Amino acid sequence: MKEPLMEPLKGETAPGYEEAYANGRLRSLRVLIGFFVVVIISGAVLTGSRLLRISRTQAWIDASYPACRKGYALGAHERGGVKHEQVDLLLWSGKADDNCLANELCNDLWTFQTSPSRANGTSGWKQVARQSATRPEPRWKTVTVQDANQDFYIFGGDPMRPDGSFIDDVWKLTIATMQWTRLQPTCNDKPSAPRAASCAALLRRAHAAVILGDTMFMHGGMNPSDALLNDVWSLNLVSLEWRLRHLGNKTEERLGFAPTARKGHTLVPAERLFSTHSGKFEQAVVLFAGRIDVAHYFNDVWAFFPRLDRWEQLDNGLHGGAAPHLRDHHAAATYGNAMYTYGGWYQYWTAYDDIWRYDFDERNWTQLQPVGAKPLGRFLISFAPVGSRLYLVGGELGSDEPGSKANSYLNDVWAFDVATSEWVQLAQSRCPRDHSAEPRPARVHNEVDRK
């Protein structure tokens, strides 16, 4: 006779239930621990990969400093009532490898408080919050000018799009509000020059620009087809009209009536420069250096006289006297009646750390010999002049000799004081030197020079 099955009494646990329950909980705990271990290991691998990539691409992730960069837009504005005492630098965009965006360009805006009384590394960076969705497309090799209100204008450049196209937009950053506005200038391509060009020809990068009064003057650069340009345009920042002022051509270049088409050069203003054509002192735009390609660099000086719409050569760079070496992607600015220029590079490996003065009256060069520390040689840089100080940010270091390792981008801040002829370091660079990069070639044979 079978024994009747015994039902557990109400509230009584079935035999073996505790053991089964404990085993189930243990299995669940093991699965949960395994999941977290996988997450932690994956995070560590991704973080390690990111850190390795950052260490190899020349920038630290640090929210209190801008990414190390070159080919940026740089400006300055003064605060407070004492002239030149409280100066903030403005740094926008530029190329910074993969520490900003996937295409290596930064879409950020930073201010740097120079505060002369807080020199030698104690001044600070501050990122400007994005106050609206309206802002320029990030780019490098653009140009920047500032008007009498210290408002900040950018034009053109290379956004590194997959299709290789450039942009010809004009943007204004209003300093009082730190708001960007896209301007919509009209275009007049019928100059007094012998031939006109289409306004579509404004697309370019590695061009040069400067402001005289309310007008920005722009020259040269390279178009999306890799052709070098030799035209001069003006943009009135009040009426917002582009005007083609001069269209350089090979005949004028050959006869010495215009500079050779180029990129990577600089323009600075001259309020009082003698014109041999008019026999008078005139306002002028002064051009220095640049290059055609990796085999053809310049160190000549030219002046464009807007009232006359014509060029005059001031210095051919070939005389036996002192003059800067051939170069491009240097920095230049005007102080008094002279041009000051620093840095730049030559044939893909030599980056200069020299500073020169070109006297507009005497038309000669003097190499300055600053006392004390000075910045390392670099290129793809700009000056922001305020008072007697020429402010400099970042850039890229050169290689010491052919075949050596490519070096890092920078984010340090320096000021050259024209009055004392000395450099002052305001912030150190937080960028490791890149020892993993491929060596620079001893010779560069490529016909299309995209540097």
DRENDO-1510 file (C-alpha; in Angstrom, 1 decimal, always signed):
<recs>
REC; n; res; u; v; w
REC; 1; MET; +0.0; +0.0; +0.0 .
REC; 2; LYS; +1.4; +3.3; -1.1 .
REC; 3; GLU; +2.1; +5.9; +1.4 .
REC; 4; PRO; +0.0; +9.0; +0.9 .
REC; 5; LEU; +1.9; +12.0; -0.3 .
REC; 6; MET; +2.4; +14.4; +2.5 .
REC; 7; GLU; +1.6; +18.0; +1.7 .
REC; 8; PRO; +3.6; +20.6; +3.6 .
REC; 9; LEU; +1.6; +22.3; +6.2 .
REC; 10; LYS; +0.7; +25.8; +5.6 .
REC; 11; GLY; +3.7; +28.1; +6.3 .
REC; 12; GLU; +6.1; +25.1; +6.2 .
REC; 13; THR; +9.0; +25.0; +3.6 .
REC; 14; ALA; +9.2; +22.1; +1.2 .
REC; 15; PRO; +12.2; +19.8; +1.7 .
REC; 16; GLY; +15.4; +21.1; -0.2 .
REC; 17; TYR; +13.8; +24.5; -0.9 .
REC; 18; GLU; +16.4; +26.5; +1.1 .
REC; 19; GLU; +19.3; +24.8; -0.8 .
REC; 20; ALA; +17.7; +25.4; -4.2 .
REC; 21; TYR; +16.9; +29.0; -3.4 .
REC; 22; ALA; +20.5; +29.7; -2.1 .
REC; 23; ASN; +22.0; +28.1; -5.3 .
REC; 24; GLY; +19.7; +30.2; -7.5 .
REC; 25; ARG; +20.7; +33.4; -5.6 .
REC; 26; LEU; +24.4; +32.5; -6.0 .
REC; 27; ARG; +24.1; +31.9; -9.7 .
REC; 28; SER; +22.3; +35.3; -10.1 .
REC; 29; LEU; +25.1; +37.0; -8.1 .
REC; 30; ARG; +27.8; +35.3; -10.2 .
REC; 31; VAL; +26.1; +36.5; -13.4 .
REC; 32; LEU; +25.8; +40.1; -12.0 .
REC; 33; ILE; +29.4; +40.1; -10.9 .
REC; 34; GLY; +30.5; +38.8; -14.3 .
REC; 35; PHE; +28.5; +41.5; -16.1 .
REC; 36; PHE; +30.2; +44.3; -14.0 .
REC; 37; VAL; +33.6; +42.7; -14.6 .
REC; 38; VAL; +33.0; +42.8; -18.4 .
REC; 39; VAL; +31.8; +46.5; -18.2 .
REC; 40; ILE; +34.9; +47.5; -16.1 .
REC; 41; ILE; +37.3; +45.6; -18.4 .
REC; 42; SER; +35.7; +47.1; -21.5 .
REC; 43; GLY; +35.8; +50.6; -20.0 .
REC; 44; ALA; +39.5; +50.2; -19.1 .
REC; 45; VAL; +40.3; +48.9; -22.6 .
REC; 46; LEU; +38.5; +51.9; -24.2 .
REC; 47; THR; +40.0; +54.4; -21.8 .
REC; 48; GLY; +43.5; +52.9; -22.3 .
REC; 49; SER; +43.0; +53.1; -26.1 .
REC; 50; ARG; +41.8; +56.7; -25.9 .
REC; 51; LEU; +44.7; +57.7; -23.6 .
REC; 52; LEU; +47.2; +56.0; -25.9 .
REC; 53; ARG; +45.7; +57.8; -28.9 .
REC; 54; ILE; +45.8; +61.1; -27.1 .
REC; 55; SER; +49.4; +60.6; -26.0 .
REC; 56; ARG; +50.3; +59.9; -29.7 .
REC; 57; THR; +48.3; +62.8; -31.0 .
REC; 58; GLN; +49.8; +65.5; -28.9 .
REC; 59; ALA; +47.2; +66.8; -26.5 .
REC; 60; TRP; +46.0; +66.2; -22.9 .
REC; 61; ILE; +42.3; +66.0; -22.1 .
REC; 62; ASP; +41.9; +68.8; -19.6 .
REC; 63; ALA; +38.7; +70.9; -19.5 .
REC; 64; SER; +40.6; +73.9; -18.1 .
REC; 65; TYR; +42.9; +74.3; -21.1 .
REC; 66; PRO; +42.2; +74.4; -24.9 .
REC; 67; ALA; +43.4; +71.5; -27.0 .
REC; 68; CYS; +46.9; +72.0; -28.5 .
REC; 69; ARG; +46.4; +73.4; -32.0 .
REC; 70; LYS; +47.7; +75.2; -35.0 .
REC; 71; GLY; +46.1; +77.3; -37.8 .
REC; 72; TYR; +43.7; +78.9; -35.4 .
REC; 73; ALA; +41.9; +82.3; -35.3 .
REC; 74; LEU; +43.4; +84.6; -32.6 .
REC; 75; GLY; +42.3; +88.0; -31.4 .
REC; 76; ALA; +42.3; +90.2; -28.2 .
REC; 77; HIS; +40.0; +92.6; -26.3 .
REC; 78; GLU; +40.7; +95.0; -23.5 .
REC; 79; ARG; +38.7; +95.2; -20.3 .
REC; 80; GLY; +38.5; +97.9; -17.6 .
REC; 81; GLY; +39.4; +101.5; -17.8 .
REC; 82; VAL; +43.2; +101.4; -17.9 .
REC; 83; LYS; +44.4; +101.0; -21.5 .
REC; 84; HIS; +46.3; +97.8; -22.3 .
REC; 85; GLU; +46.3; +96.7; -18.6 .
REC; 86; GLN; +43.5; +94.1; -18.7 .
REC; 87; VAL; +43.7; +92.1; -22.0 .
REC; 88; ASP; +41.8; +88.9; -22.8 .
REC; 89; LEU; +42.9; +86.8; -25.8 .
REC; 90; LEU; +40.3; +85.1; -28.0 .
REC; 91; LEU; +41.1; +81.7; -29.4 .
REC; 92; TRP; +38.8; +79.9; -31.9 .
REC; 93; SER; +39.0; +76.7; -33.8 .
REC; 94; GLY; +42.1; +75.4; -35.5 .
REC; 95; LYS; +43.6; +72.0; -36.2 .
REC; 96; ALA; +44.2; +69.8; -33.2 .
REC; 97; ASP; +44.5; +66.2; -34.4 .
REC; 98; ASP; +41.7; +64.1; -32.9 .
REC; 99; ASN; +41.4; +65.8; -29.5 .
REC; 100; CYS; +38.5; +68.1; -30.6 .
REC; 101; LEU; +36.4; +66.4; -33.3 .
REC; 102; ALA; +36.7; +63.4; -35.5 .
REC; 103; ASN; +38.0; +65.5; -38.4 .
REC; 104; GLU; +40.7; +67.1; -36.2 .
REC; 105; LEU; +39.1; +70.5; -36.0 .
REC; 106; CYS; +38.1; +72.3; -32.8 .
REC; 107; ASN; +34.7; +74.0; -32.6 .
REC; 108; ASP; +35.4; +75.9; -29.3 .
REC; 109; LEU; +35.9; +79.5; -28.3 .
REC; 110; TRP; +38.3; +80.3; -25.4 .
REC; 111; THR; +39.4; +83.5; -23.6 .
REC; 112; PHE; +42.8; +83.9; -21.9 .
REC; 113; GLN; +43.2; +86.5; -19.2 .
REC; 114; THR; +46.7; +87.8; -19.7 .
REC; 115; SER; +46.8; +90.1; -16.6 .
REC; 116; PRO; +50.4; +91.4; -16.8 .
REC; 117; SER; +50.6; +91.5; -13.0 .
REC; 118; ARG; +50.0; +87.7; -13.0 .
REC; 119; ALA; +52.6; +86.7; -15.5 .
REC; 120; ASN; +54.7; +83.5; -15.9 .
REC; 121; GLY; +52.1; +80.8; -15.9 .
REC; 122; THR; +49.5; +82.1; -13.5 .
REC; 123; SER; +47.0; +83.6; -15.9 .
REC; 124; GLY; +44.0; +81.5; -16.9 .
REC; 125; TRP; +42.0; +80.0; -19.7 .
REC; 126; LYS; +38.2; +80.0; -19.8 .
REC; 127; GLN; +36.0; +78.3; -22.3 .
REC; 128; VAL; +33.1; +80.4; -23.6 .
REC; 129; ALA; +29.8; +78.5; -23.3 .
REC; 130; ARG; +27.9; +78.0; -26.5 .
REC; 131; GLN; +25.0; +80.5; -26.2 .
REC; 132; SER; +23.3; +79.6; -29.4 .
REC; 133; ALA; +23.3; +77.1; -32.2 .
REC; 134; THR; +24.4; +79.7; -34.7 .
REC; 135; ARG; +28.1; +79.6; -35.0 .
REC; 136; PRO; +30.8; +79.1; -37.7 .
REC; 137; GLU; +31.7; +75.7; -39.1 .
REC; 138; PRO; +35.1; +74.7; -37.5 .
REC; 139; ARG; +38.1; +75.2; -39.8 .
REC; 140; TRP; +41.8; +76.0; -40.0 .
REC; 141; LYS; +43.9; +78.4; -42.1 .
REC; 142; THR; +41.2; +81.1; -41.9 .
REC; 143; VAL; +41.9; +84.8; -41.4 .
REC; 144; THR; +40.9; +87.1; -38.6 .
REC; 145; VAL; +40.5; +90.9; -38.2 .
REC; 146; GLN; +39.1; +93.1; -35.5 .
REC; 147; ASP; +37.4; +96.5; -35.8 .
REC; 148; ALA; +37.5; +99.6; -33.6 .
REC; 149; ASN; +34.9; +98.0; -31.3 .
REC; 150; GLN; +37.2; +95.0; -30.9 .
REC; 151; ASP; +34.6; +92.8; -32.6 .
REC; 152; PHE; +36.1; +89.7; -34.2 .
REC; 153; TYR; +35.6; +88.8; -37.9 .
REC; 154; ILE; +36.6; +85.6; -39.6 .
REC; 155; PHE; +36.6; +84.7; -43.3 .
REC; 156; GLY; +37.0; +81.5; -45.3 .
REC; 157; GLY; +39.4; +78.7; -44.6 .
REC; 158; ASP; +39.5; +74.9; -44.8 .
REC; 159; PRO; +36.7; +73.0; -42.9 .
REC; 160; MET; +38.4; +69.6; -43.9 .
REC; 161; ARG; +35.2; +68.3; -45.5 .
REC; 162; PRO; +35.3; +64.9; -47.1 .
REC; 163; ASP; +34.8; +66.4; -50.5 .
REC; 164; GLY; +37.7; +68.8; -50.1 .
REC; 165; SER; +35.6; +72.0; -50.5 .
REC; 166; PHE; +36.4; +75.3; -48.8 .
REC; 167; ILE; +34.1; +78.0; -47.5 .
REC; 168; ASP; +33.7; +81.7; -48.2 .
REC; 169; ASP; +31.5; +82.8; -45.3 .
REC; 170; VAL; +32.0; +85.9; -43.1 .
REC; 171; TRP; +31.2; +85.7; -39.4 .
REC; 172; LYS; +31.3; +88.4; -36.7 .
REC; 173; LEU; +31.8; +87.7; -33.0 .
REC; 174; THR; +30.3; +90.6; -31.0 .
REC; 175; ILE; +32.6; +90.9; -28.0 .
REC; 176; ALA; +30.0; +92.5; -25.7 .
REC; 177; THR; +27.7; +89.4; -25.9 .
REC; 178; MET; +30.1; +86.7; -27.2 .
REC; 179; GLN; +27.5; +85.9; -29.9 .
REC; 180; TRP; +28.3; +84.9; -33.4 .
REC; 181; THR; +26.4; +86.4; -36.4 .
REC; 182; ARG; +26.8; +85.3; -40.0 .
REC; 183; LEU; +27.1; +88.3; -42.3 .
REC; 184; GLN; +25.8; +88.3; -45.9 .
REC; 185; PRO; +28.0; +90.7; -47.9 .
REC; 186; THR; +27.2; +91.6; -51.5 .
REC; 187; CYS; +29.8; +91.3; -54.1 .
REC; 188; ASN; +31.2; +93.7; -56.7 .
REC; 189; ASP; +33.7; +91.9; -59.0 .
REC; 190; LYS; +34.2; +94.8; -61.5 .
REC; 191; PRO; +37.4; +96.5; -60.4 .
REC; 192; SER; +39.6; +99.1; -62.1 .
REC; 193; ALA; +42.0; +96.2; -62.7 .
REC; 194; PRO; +42.4; +95.1; -66.3 .
REC; 195; ARG; +40.4; +91.9; -65.9 .
REC; 196; ALA; +37.7; +90.8; -63.4 .
REC; 197; ALA; +37.2; +87.5; -61.6 .
REC; 198; SER; +34.0; +85.9; -60.5 .
REC; 199; CYS; +33.0; +86.4; -56.8 .
REC; 200; ALA; +32.9; +82.6; -56.6 .
REC; 201; ALA; +36.7; +83.0; -56.5 .
REC; 202; LEU; +36.5; +84.0; -52.9 .
REC; 203; LEU; +36.8; +80.4; -51.8 .
REC; 204; ARG; +40.3; +79.8; -50.4 .
REC; 205; ARG; +42.5; +78.9; -47.5 .
REC; 206; ALA; +46.0; +79.9; -46.2 .
REC; 207; HIS; +45.2; +83.5; -47.4 .
REC; 208; ALA; +46.1; +86.7; -45.6 .
REC; 209; ALA; +44.0; +89.6; -44.4 .
REC; 210; VAL; +44.3; +92.9; -42.5 .
REC; 211; ILE; +42.0; +95.8; -41.5 .
REC; 212; LEU; +42.5; +99.4; -42.4 .
REC; 213; GLY; +39.8; +101.6; -40.9 .
REC; 214; ASP; +36.4; +99.9; -41.6 .
REC; 215; THR; +37.8; +97.8; -44.5 .
REC; 216; MET; +39.3; +94.3; -44.5 .
REC; 217; PHE; +41.8; +93.6; -47.3 .
REC; 218; MET; +42.5; +90.0; -48.3 .
REC; 219; HIS; +45.1; +88.6; -50.6 .
REC; 220; GLY; +46.1; +85.2; -52.1 .
REC; 221; GLY; +45.9; +81.8; -50.7 .
REC; 222; MET; +44.9; +78.5; -52.4 .
REC; 223; ASN; +41.6; +77.5; -53.9 .
REC; 224; PRO; +39.9; +74.1; -53.7 .
REC; 225; SER; +41.6; +73.1; -57.0 .
REC; 226; ASP; +45.0; +73.7; -55.4 .
REC; 227; ALA; +45.6; +76.7; -57.6 .
REC; 228; LEU; +47.4; +79.6; -55.9 .
REC; 229; LEU; +45.7; +83.0; -56.0 .
REC; 230; ASN; +47.1; +86.5; -56.4 .
REC; 231; ASP; +44.0; +88.7; -56.2 .
REC; 232; VAL; +43.3; +91.5; -53.7 .
REC; 233; TRP; +39.8; +91.9; -52.4 .
REC; 234; SER; +38.4; +94.4; -49.9 .
REC; 235; LEU; +35.3; +94.0; -47.6 .
REC; 236; ASN; +33.8; +97.1; -46.1 .
REC; 237; LEU; +32.6; +96.0; -42.7 .
REC; 238; VAL; +29.9; +98.7; -42.6 .
REC; 239; SER; +28.3; +98.4; -46.0 .
REC; 240; LEU; +29.2; +94.7; -46.2 .
REC; 241; GLU; +30.3; +94.8; -49.9 .
REC; 242; TRP; +33.2; +92.7; -51.3 .
REC; 243; ARG; +35.1; +94.5; -54.0 .
REC; 244; LEU; +37.8; +93.1; -56.3 .
REC; 245; ARG; +40.7; +95.6; -56.1 .
REC; 246; HIS; +43.4; +94.0; -58.1 .
REC; 247; LEU; +43.7; +90.8; -60.1 .
REC; 248; GLY; +47.3; +89.7; -60.3 .
REC; 249; ASN; +48.5; +87.9; -63.4 .
REC; 250; LYS; +51.6; +86.2; -64.7 .
REC; 251; THR; +52.7; +89.2; -66.8 .
REC; 252; GLU; +52.5; +91.6; -63.8 .
REC; 253; GLU; +54.5; +89.1; -61.8 .
REC; 254; ARG; +57.1; +88.7; -64.4 .
REC; 255; LEU; +57.5; +92.4; -64.9 .
REC; 256; GLY; +57.7; +93.0; -61.1 .
REC; 257; PHE; +54.4; +94.9; -60.9 .
REC; 258; ALA; +52.8; +92.4; -58.4 .
REC; 259; PRO; +54.0; +89.7; -56.0 .
REC; 260; THR; +54.0; +86.1; -57.1 .
REC; 261; ALA; +50.9; +84.2; -56.2 .
REC; 262; ARG; +51.4; +82.5; -52.9 .
REC; 263; LYS; +49.9; +81.1; -49.6 .
REC; 264; GLY; +51.0; +81.1; -46.0 .
REC; 265; HIS; +52.0; +84.8; -46.1 .
REC; 266; THR; +51.0; +87.7; -43.8 .
REC; 267; LEU; +49.6; +91.1; -44.3 .
REC; 268; VAL; +50.0; +94.0; -41.8 .
REC; 269; PRO; +48.8; +97.6; -41.9 .
REC; 270; ALA; +51.0; +100.6; -42.5 .
REC; 271; GLU; +49.4; +104.0; -41.7 .
REC; 272; ARG; +52.1; +106.0; -43.4 .
REC; 273; LEU; +54.2; +104.5; -46.1 .
REC; 274; PHE; +55.8; +106.4; -49.0 .
REC; 275; SER; +54.7; +105.4; -52.5 .
REC; 276; THR; +57.1; +105.9; -55.3 .
REC; 277; HIS; +54.2; +106.0; -57.8 .
REC; 278; SER; +52.2; +108.8; -56.1 .
REC; 279; GLY; +55.2; +110.6; -54.5 .
REC; 280; LYS; +53.2; +110.8; -51.3 .
REC; 281; PHE; +52.8; +109.0; -48.0 .
REC; 282; GLU; +49.9; +106.7; -48.2 .
REC; 283; GLN; +48.0; +104.1; -46.2 .
REC; 284; ALA; +49.2; +100.6; -47.2 .
REC; 285; VAL; +48.9; +96.9; -46.7 .
REC; 286; VAL; +52.3; +95.2; -46.3 .
REC; 287; LEU; +52.9; +91.6; -47.4 .
REC; 288; PHE; +55.7; +89.4; -46.2 .
REC; 289; ALA; +57.0; +85.9; -47.2 .
REC; 290; GLY; +54.9; +82.8; -48.0 .
REC; 291; ARG; +55.4; +80.1; -50.5 .
REC; 292; ILE; +54.4; +78.5; -53.8 .
REC; 293; ASP; +55.2; +74.9; -52.7 .
REC; 294; VAL; +57.7; +73.0; -50.7 .
REC; 295; ALA; +60.5; +74.0; -53.0 .
REC; 296; HIS; +59.7; +77.7; -53.5 .
REC; 297; TYR; +59.5; +80.0; -50.5 .
REC; 298; PHE; +59.7; +83.8; -50.2 .
REC; 299; ASN; +61.1; +86.4; -47.9 .
REC; 300; ASP; +60.2; +89.5; -50.0 .
REC; 301; VAL; +58.2; +92.5; -48.8 .
REC; 302; TRP; +55.5; +94.2; -50.9 .
REC; 303; ALA; +53.0; +97.1; -50.3 .
REC; 304; PHE; +49.5; +97.4; -51.7 .
REC; 305; PHE; +48.3; +101.0; -51.7 .
REC; 306; PRO; +44.4; +101.0; -51.6 .
REC; 307; ARG; +44.0; +104.5; -52.8 .
REC; 308; LEU; +46.0; +103.6; -55.9 .
REC; 309; ASP; +45.0; +100.0; -56.2 .
REC; 310; ARG; +48.5; +99.0; -57.1 .
REC; 311; TRP; +51.5; +97.1; -55.7 .
REC; 312; GLU; +55.0; +98.3; -55.1 .
REC; 313; GLN; +57.9; +96.1; -54.0 .
REC; 314; LEU; +59.7; +97.3; -50.9 .
REC; 315; ASP; +62.4; +94.5; -50.5 .
REC; 316; ASN; +63.2; +91.6; -52.8 .
REC; 317; GLY; +64.9; +89.6; -50.0 .
REC; 318; LEU; +67.9; +89.0; -52.3 .
REC; 319; HIS; +70.2; +91.8; -51.0 .
REC; 320; GLY; +73.4; +91.2; -49.1 .
REC; 321; GLY; +72.1; +92.8; -45.9 .
REC; 322; ALA; +70.4; +91.2; -42.9 .
REC; 323; ALA; +67.0; +89.7; -43.7 .
REC; 324; PRO; +64.8; +86.8; -42.4 .
REC; 325; HIS; +65.2; +83.5; -44.1 .
REC; 326; LEU; +62.6; +82.2; -46.5 .
REC; 327; ARG; +59.5; +81.0; -44.7 .
REC; 328; ASP; +55.8; +80.7; -44.4 .
REC; 329; HIS; +53.0; +80.3; -41.8 .
REC; 330; HIS; +54.8; +82.8; -39.5 .
REC; 331; ALA; +53.3; +85.6; -37.3 .
REC; 332; ALA; +53.5; +89.3; -38.1 .
REC; 333; ALA; +52.1; +92.6; -36.7 .
REC; 334; THR; +52.6; +96.3; -36.8 .
REC; 335; TYR; +53.9; +98.5; -34.0 .
REC; 336; GLY; +54.7; +102.1; -34.6 .
REC; 337; ASN; +55.9; +102.4; -38.2 .
REC; 338; ALA; +57.5; +99.0; -38.4 .
REC; 339; MET; +56.5; +95.3; -39.0 .
REC; 340; TYR; +57.5; +92.6; -36.5 .
REC; 341; THR; +57.6; +89.0; -37.6 .
REC; 342; TYR; +58.4; +85.8; -35.7 .
REC; 343; GLY; +58.6; +82.1; -36.4 .
REC; 344; GLY; +57.4; +80.2; -39.5 .
REC; 345; TRP; +59.0; +77.2; -41.1 .
REC; 346; TYR; +60.9; +76.1; -44.2 .
REC; 347; GLN; +60.7; +72.9; -46.3 .
REC; 348; TYR; +58.8; +70.8; -43.8 .
REC; 349; TRP; +61.3; +70.6; -40.9 .
REC; 350; THR; +62.9; +73.8; -39.9 .
REC; 351; ALA; +60.8; +76.0; -37.6 .
REC; 352; TYR; +62.2; +79.4; -36.7 .
REC; 353; ASP; +62.4; +81.1; -33.3 .
REC; 354; ASP; +63.8; +84.4; -34.5 .
REC; 355; ILE; +62.1; +87.8; -34.4 .
REC; 356; TRP; +62.7; +90.6; -36.9 .
REC; 357; ARG; +61.7; +94.2; -37.3 .
REC; 358; TYR; +61.2; +95.8; -40.7 .
REC; 359; ASP; +61.3; +99.6; -40.6 .
REC; 360; PHE; +58.8; +101.2; -43.0 .
REC; 361; ASP; +60.7; +104.4; -43.3 .
REC; 362; GLU; +64.2; +103.0; -43.7 .
REC; 363; ARG; +63.0; +99.9; -45.5 .
REC; 364; ASN; +65.5; +97.6; -43.8 .
REC; 365; TRP; +65.5; +94.6; -41.5 .
REC; 366; THR; +66.9; +94.3; -38.0 .
REC; 367; GLN; +67.1; +91.0; -36.2 .
REC; 368; LEU; +66.1; +91.5; -32.5 .
REC; 369; GLN; +68.0; +89.7; -29.7 .
REC; 370; PRO; +65.5; +89.3; -26.8 .
REC; 371; VAL; +66.9; +88.9; -23.3 .
REC; 372; GLY; +66.0; +85.8; -21.3 .
REC; 373; ALA; +63.7; +82.9; -22.2 .
REC; 374; LYS; +61.9; +82.7; -25.6 .
REC; 375; PRO; +59.4; +80.4; -27.2 .
REC; 376; LEU; +60.5; +77.3; -29.2 .
REC; 377; GLY; +60.5; +77.7; -32.9 .
REC; 378; ARG; +57.0; +77.1; -34.4 .
REC; 379; PHE; +54.7; +77.7; -37.4 .
REC; 380; LEU; +51.0; +78.1; -38.2 .
REC; 381; ILE; +50.7; +80.8; -35.7 .
REC; 382; SER; +49.3; +84.4; -35.3 .
REC; 383; PHE; +50.0; +87.5; -33.4 .
REC; 384; ALA; +47.4; +89.5; -31.4 .
REC; 385; PRO; +48.9; +93.0; -31.0 .
REC; 386; VAL; +47.8; +95.1; -28.0 .
REC; 387; GLY; +49.8; +98.2; -27.1 .
REC; 388; SER; +53.5; +97.3; -27.1 .
REC; 389; ARG; +52.8; +93.6; -26.6 .
REC; 390; LEU; +52.5; +91.0; -29.4 .
REC; 391; TYR; +50.6; +88.0; -28.0 .
REC; 392; LEU; +51.2; +84.5; -29.4 .
REC; 393; VAL; +49.4; +81.1; -28.8 .
REC; 394; GLY; +50.4; +77.6; -29.6 .
REC; 395; GLY; +51.3; +76.4; -33.1 .
REC; 396; GLU; +53.3; +73.4; -34.1 .
REC; 397; LEU; +57.0; +72.6; -33.4 .
REC; 398; GLY; +59.2; +71.8; -36.3 .
REC; 399; SER; +61.8; +69.0; -36.6 .
REC; 400; ASP; +65.4; +69.8; -36.0 .
REC; 401; GLU; +66.7; +68.1; -39.1 .
REC; 402; PRO; +65.5; +66.1; -42.1 .
REC; 403; GLY; +64.3; +62.6; -41.0 .
REC; 404; SER; +63.8; +63.4; -37.4 .
REC; 405; LYS; +60.5; +62.8; -35.6 .
REC; 406; ALA; +57.6; +65.1; -36.2 .
REC; 407; ASN; +56.9; +67.0; -33.0 .
REC; 408; SER; +53.8; +68.3; -31.1 .
REC; 409; TYR; +51.2; +71.0; -31.3 .
REC; 410; LEU; +51.3; +73.5; -28.5 .
REC; 411; ASN; +48.9; +75.6; -26.3 .
REC; 412; ASP; +51.3; +77.8; -24.5 .
REC; 413; VAL; +50.9; +81.6; -24.4 .
REC; 414; TRP; +53.7; +84.2; -24.9 .
REC; 415; ALA; +53.9; +87.9; -25.3 .
REC; 416; PHE; +56.8; +89.8; -27.0 .
REC; 417; ASP; +57.1; +93.3; -25.5 .
REC; 418; VAL; +58.4; +95.6; -28.2 .
REC; 419; ALA; +59.3; +98.3; -25.6 .
REC; 420; THR; +61.6; +96.1; -23.7 .
REC; 421; SER; +62.6; +93.6; -26.5 .
REC; 422; GLU; +61.8; +90.6; -24.3 .
REC; 423; TRP; +59.5; +87.6; -24.3 .
REC; 424; VAL; +57.2; +86.9; -21.3 .
REC; 425; GLN; +55.7; +83.4; -20.9 .
REC; 426; LEU; +52.1; +83.7; -19.7 .
REC; 427; ALA; +51.2; +80.0; -19.7 .
REC; 428; GLN; +53.2; +76.8; -20.3 .
REC; 429; SER; +52.2; +74.2; -22.9 .
REC; 430; ARG; +50.4; +71.2; -21.7 .
REC; 431; CYS; +51.1; +69.1; -24.8 .
REC; 432; PRO; +53.4; +66.1; -24.8 .
REC; 433; ARG; +55.9; +65.9; -27.6 .
REC; 434; ASP; +54.9; +63.2; -30.1 .
REC; 435; HIS; +57.7; +60.6; -30.2 .
REC; 436; SER; +55.6; +58.1; -32.0 .
REC; 437; ALA; +55.0; +60.0; -35.3 .
REC; 438; GLU; +56.5; +59.0; -38.6 .
REC; 439; PRO; +59.8; +60.8; -39.5 .
REC; 440; ARG; +59.4; +63.8; -41.8 .
REC; 441; PRO; +60.8; +63.1; -45.2 .
REC; 442; ALA; +64.2; +64.6; -46.2 .
REC; 443; ARG; +62.7; +65.5; -49.5 .
REC; 444; VAL; +59.1; +66.1; -50.4 .
REC; 445; HIS; +58.2; +65.3; -54.0 .
REC; 446; ASN; +54.4; +65.6; -54.0 .
REC; 447; GLU; +53.1; +68.1; -56.5 .
REC; 448; VAL; +50.0; +68.9; -54.5 .
REC; 449; ASP; +51.1; +70.6; -51.4 .
REC; 450; ARG; +48.2; +70.5; -48.8 .
REC; 451; LYS; +50.2; +71.5; -45.7 .
</recs>
